[in-house]
């Protein structure tokens, strides 16, 4: 077996429309056609070949914890660290937001990983890392 790429990430959501708005307006993803499953959801294109699947599922486990960079998350690469940081700040994200504020962000321009990182939460408190090749 040889794995070529990650095809998709699936996330469960409470409010599909709220999540659609976040992934479209904050992350800038394009919604794409989804097969007619017997449950609500949405698919988004991520880069050239990866997908994000949002699924409404009543028996899912959701986070009820503050933003934590070492907890379960997915990461996306952005072209510009500074432009991404400026955009998030314009949308109300802040490093100094209270620990339980959904608009809190953690910014690590000189991360140990070797590339700058920004961590935010989606409306269901899924952690998203936005990273860039350089500052």
KATA-V143390 format. One record per residue. RES is the residue in three letters. SS is DSSP state (A for helix, B for strand, O for the rest). OMEGA is omega in degrees with one decimal (none if undefined). BURIAL is + if it has 16 or more other C-alpha atoms within 10 Angstrom, else -. Layout:
BEGIN
res/ss/omega/burial
RES/SS/OMEGA/BURIAL
RES/SS/OMEGA/BURIAL
END
This chain:
BEGIN
res/ss/omega/burial
UNK/O/174.9/-
UNK/O/-179.7/-
UNK/O/-177.5/-
UNK/O/-176.5/-
UNK/O/168.3/-
UNK/O/-178.1/-
UNK/O/179.8/-
UNK/B/170.7/-
UNK/B/176.6/-
UNK/B/177.1/-
UNK/B/174.1/+
UNK/B/-177.3/+
UNK/B/175.0/+
UNK/O/-173.0/+
UNK/O/-174.1/-
UNK/A/-177.5/+
UNK/A/177.4/-
UNK/A/179.4/-
UNK/A/176.1/+
UNK/A/-179.7/+
UNK/A/179.7/-
UNK/A/-175.1/-
UNK/A/176.9/+
UNK/A/-170.4/-
UNK/A/178.7/-
UNK/A/-178.7/-
UNK/O/175.8/+
UNK/O/-180.0/-
UNK/O/177.8/+
UNK/B/176.5/-
UNK/B/-180.0/+
UNK/B/179.7/-
UNK/O/-179.3/-
UNK/O/176.7/-
UNK/O/-176.6/-
UNK/O/176.8/-
UNK/O/-179.9/-
UNK/O/175.6/-
UNK/O/-177.7/-
UNK/O/177.2/-
UNK/B/178.8/+
UNK/B/176.5/+
UNK/B/177.8/+
UNK/B/174.6/+
UNK/B/176.8/+
UNK/B/-176.4/+
UNK/O/-175.2/-
UNK/O/-170.0/-
UNK/O/-177.6/-
UNK/B/-179.0/-
UNK/B/169.7/+
UNK/B/178.4/+
UNK/B/173.0/+
UNK/B/-175.8/+
UNK/B/172.0/+
UNK/B/-176.7/+
UNK/O/-172.1/-
UNK/O/-176.4/-
UNK/O/-178.4/-
UNK/O/174.3/-
UNK/O/179.1/-
UNK/O/178.5/-
UNK/O/171.6/-
UNK/O/-176.5/-
UNK/O/175.8/-
UNK/O/176.5/+
UNK/O/-176.3/+
UNK/O/-174.0/-
UNK/O/-178.7/+
UNK/O/179.0/-
UNK/O/-178.8/-
UNK/O/179.8/-
UNK/B/168.6/-
UNK/B/-176.0/-
UNK/B/173.4/-
UNK/B/179.0/-
UNK/B/176.8/-
UNK/O/-178.6/+
UNK/O/-176.1/-
UNK/O/177.1/+
UNK/A/-175.8/+
UNK/A/178.8/-
UNK/A/178.1/-
UNK/A/178.3/+
UNK/A/179.0/+
UNK/A/179.8/-
UNK/A/-179.1/-
UNK/A/177.1/+
UNK/A/178.3/-
UNK/A/178.4/-
UNK/O/175.6/-
UNK/O/177.4/-
UNK/O/-177.6/+
UNK/B/174.2/+
UNK/O/-176.3/-
UNK/O/177.1/-
UNK/O/177.7/-
UNK/O/-173.4/-
UNK/O/-178.5/-
UNK/O/-179.7/-
UNK/O/179.8/-
UNK/O/177.5/+
UNK/O/174.9/+
UNK/B/173.3/+
UNK/O/175.2/+
UNK/B/-176.4/+
UNK/B/-179.8/+
UNK/B/-177.4/-
UNK/O/-178.7/+
UNK/O/-175.7/-
UNK/O/177.5/-
UNK/O/-179.4/-
UNK/O/179.3/-
UNK/O/176.7/-
UNK/O/-177.6/-
UNK/O/-175.0/+
UNK/B/171.4/+
UNK/B/178.2/+
UNK/B/176.0/+
UNK/B/175.4/+
UNK/B/170.9/+
UNK/O/-176.6/+
UNK/O/177.9/+
UNK/O/175.3/+
UNK/O/169.3/+
UNK/O/-178.3/+
UNK/B/178.2/+
UNK/B/173.9/+
UNK/B/173.2/+
UNK/B/-178.9/+
UNK/B/-179.3/+
UNK/O/179.4/+
UNK/O/-178.8/-
UNK/O/176.7/-
UNK/O/none/-
END
